[in-house]
Amino acid sequence: MPTIHRFHGFRVVVYPNDHRPAHVHVMGKGCEAVFRLNPPDGPPNVRENFGFSERNLTMIAAELDRHRVELYAQWSAIHGY
């Protein structure tokens, strides 16, 4: 599971054998959430949350939105699309 971005102690990862639609897993501080990237225009949104507060989810979504083009490019490269 390659880490494709890091911020504020969180890791954004993509599982190589994962499924569509394009999404990332965000891990940190004992929590994990899955965000759909919603390319090409976003914004990313939460699909699943395991422990993050609403405040953290909002902050994470904003960070993913700022980097959504690069994140989607990396997701596509990992999955061969």
Secondary structure, DSSP 8 states (H G I E B T S, - for coil): --EEEEETTEEEE--TT--SS-EEEEEETTEEEEEE--TTT---EEEEEES--HHHHHHHHHHHHHTHHHHHHHHHHHHT-
